[in-house]
């Protein structure tokens, strides 16, 4: 559980903050599994796995609702200040990013179902989607681990890896455009894979956002639009 400061005089306040953080980490674990399952759908096109991804979206959305309600109640009743308010703000922002990652995972699963129902991707060789997915999922895991401990030391690496995801996306896009030019029969499948790659890029973006929320909760610094050098300086200061 993240701790913004020393225990409060009111024990119930600490319990409420802990509950909000615990719910967030539960949601994060569900979303991580959602992403893993969605990527597996690409490999085999398992209909049961696709359906599982779709079912889990309901659980993720319900956790988002519960976290929003609890955080709003804490703010209204306790009127938190300083570190407590920053923590709750970071929780709410992270919840939004997690819900959007879940949406991207659902998109990947639906595209996987379409690709395999059409007979599989008609491309000359496999693209690097799995490697890209591994980086994006790693960013999400690292950002959530940092949130759990409010430890900002690994945040710069999360942001650095976002550049890798973006470069992978550009490389995959160039590859698929080449396929479509050389063989128009690959156009439909290639466009589907472009959408998958874009969803993975967005998952990386949201992982980067969560990393920035950790710094805000821990230090009160807004680094959403900071350069990597500026962020590294903030971590060291």
N, C-alpha and C positions, 0 to 999 in steps of 0.2 A: 504493500500500500504506500503511495506517495505521502510524505509528511511535509507540510509547508512550514511548520514551526513547532514549538513545544506544545504538549498537551494543554487543552483548554480547561478552564475552571468547570465548565459545564460538560460533563462526560457525554451527554447525549449528542452534543455538537461533534465530538470526535467520532462517535459511532456513525453519525449521518455522513460525515466526510468519508469515513472508511467504506461505508456501504456504496456511496457513489463511485468511489475508485474501484471497488471490487466488481461492480456491475460493468464498469468500463472495460476492465481486464477480461471479464467473461465475454463481452461483446467482441473484444479484440481477438480472443482465441477462436470464437466462432467464425469471424471474418477470415482469419488465417486459414482455417480448414476449408472455408468456402473457396478461397483462391486456389488452394492445392487441388481440391476436387474438380474445379473448373478446368484447370490445366490438364488433369488426367482425362477429362472428357475429350479433349483434343486428340489424345493418343489413340483411344479405343472407340470413342463414340458410344459408350455405354449409356443406354437409355435410362437404366435405373440410377446411374450416377448423376445424369442430367436432372432427373426428377428430384434427387436428393438435394442438389444445389438449389433448385427452385423452392423446395420445402423449407430449407434452412433460412431462406430470405425472410420468411415470416418471423422466425425467431429473432433474427437480427433487427428487424424493424420494431419488434416488441421491446427488445432491450433498449433501443434508442428512445422509445417513448417513455419507458420507466426511468431512464437516466435523466431525460429532460424534465420530467415531472419532479423527481427527487431534488435535482439541482435547483430548480425554480423554487421549490418549497424552502430549501435551506437558505437561499438568498433572501426570500421574503420574510422568513421568521427570525433568522439569525443576523441579518444585515452584516455579512462578513466583510472584513477589510484586509488590506495588504495581501500577505501570502495566501490566505484562505480564499479571497476573492479571485486572485490570479489562478489558483488551482481549479476552482469551479469553472472559471471561464475557459481554461484549457481543457477541462473535461468535456464541456459542451461543444467546443470546436473540434476536439478529437472525435467525439461521437458522430458529428456530421461527416467528417472524413471517412470514418469507418463505414458508415451507411453507404456512402458513395462508392467505396471499394467493393462492398457487397453487390451494388448495382452493376459494377464493371464485371465482377465474377459471373453474375447471372447472364450478362451479355455474352461472355465467352462461352458459357455452357450452351446457350441457345444457338450460337454460331456453330459450335461443335456438332450439335444435333443436325443442323442444316447441312453442314459439310459432309457428314457421314451418310445422311439420307440421300444425298446427291451422288453417292458412290465414292466418296473420299476426295481429297484435294488432287486436282489434275495439274500438278506442277512437276518439273523435271527432277527436283530433289528437295529434301526437307529443308525448310528455313530454320533460322536459329531462334524460333519462338520459345523453345523450352529453356534455353540458356538465358534469354531475356526475362522469362517468367521467374527463374531462380533468383536473379538479381533483385527484381521487384519485390518478391516475397521475402527475401532476406532483409531488404530495407524496412519493410513493414514490421518484421519480427524484431529487428534491432530498435526501431523507434518505440515499439510497445514495451520492450524490456527497459529502455531508458525511462519511459514514463512511470513504470512500476516503481523504480528506485529514485526517480527525479535525478538521474545521473546524466550529466550533459557531456561527459568525456567522449563518447562515441558518436555524438551528433554530427560532427563534421564529416565523418566517414559516410554516414547515411546520405548527406547532401552530395558528397563527391560521387557516390554510386548512382545518383540520379542522372548525372552527366553520361554515365555508361549506358543507362537505359535509353536515354534520348539518342545516343549514337547508334545503339542497336536498332532502334526504330527506323532511323534514317537508312541504315544498311539494308534492313529487311524491305523497306519501301523501294529502294533502288533495285534490289533483286527481283521483286515481284513485278515491277514495271518492265524490267527486261523480259521476264517470262511472257507478259501480256503482249509485248511488241513482237516477240519471236513466234509466239503461238497463240492466236486469238482464242483457241479452245480453253486456255487457262484463265481467261478473264474473270469468269464468275467466281471460281475458287480463289483466285488471287485477291480479288476484292474482299472476299470474306476474311482471308488471312490478314489483309491490311487492317480490317476492323478489329480483329483479335489483337494485333500488335498495338493498335492505338489504345485499346482497353488496358493492355499491360503497361503502356506508357503512363496512362492516367493513374493506375495503381501506384506506380513509382512516385508520381507527383503528390498523391495523397499521403504516401509514406513520408515524403519530405516535409509536407505540411505538419504532420504529427510531430516530427522531430523539432520543428520550430516552436510548436506549442509547449514542448518540454522545456525549452529554454525560457519561454515566457513564464511558465509556472515556477521555474527554479530561480530565475533572476529578474523577471519583470521586463526583459528586453524583447522588443518586437523585431524579429529577424526574418520575417516572411519574404522581404524583398532585398535582403542583404546579399552581397557577393560571398563567395566561399571564403575569401581572405578576411572579410569583415566578420563572418560567423566564427572563423577560427580565432580571431582576436577576442571576440566576446566570450568564447569558451575558456580562453586562457586568463582573462581578466578576473 
